[in-house]
Amino acid sequence: MLKHKILIIDAHPVYVNKTEGFLRGLTFHNITIARNGKEGQEKAKSIRPDLIILSAMLPDMDSFDVCEAVKKNSPESRIIVQVGLFYAAEEIERFMSLGADRVLDRKEKDLQPLQNAIEDLMVSS
């Protein structure tokens, strides 16, 4: 897992730190962080990550636009979008239609669904 490049696009500092620590615990070490959508798009284009973990809530841009742009600029990247509790099925379907591989509820206390999605996506890549 050391070789995989991961990009976290998220503005929430506590959650970013928690996610980064969790990934390091899974033996991922090549982790880049973008604190907003614009920075996320730039970093995705330059580093071409194997996996992008994208927050559905960004301070500067619509996350749908970010999902679509990063997939266009880095089509080989797998994308996990983390949504809040109140996302409608139509919004989840829209993320999937824009290139997301998984859409997960953000669960700060139970990271097992995130781990499962990462393992599934990284094994198949």
Buried (B, 14 or more C-beta within 10 A) or exposed (E): BEEBBBBBBBBBEEBBEEBBEBBEEBEBEBBBBBBBBBBBBEBBEEBBBBBBBBBBEBEEBEBBEBBBBBBEBBEEBBBBBBBEEEBEEEBBEBBBEBBBBBBBBBEEEEBEBBBEBBEBBBEEE
